[in-house]
């Protein structure tokens, strides 16, 4: 997806310098910076969750990974719960 964004001249100059020092494109540096920031915010958010919220999030992730075509009978579920 291509998006145009406005960057002030000072920041653009800094990005170009980083690009030259790191031998990467400005686009790659910006992508890495955004990825780093998003990951940082996710970790920050996880730290503030209660234990119950962490369990709920873990269950949600497991449910998203489950094979939706695989079906268990009611009896299998009840046996697993016993």
Order of alpha helices (4+ residues) and beta strands (2+ residues): alpha-alpha-alpha-alpha
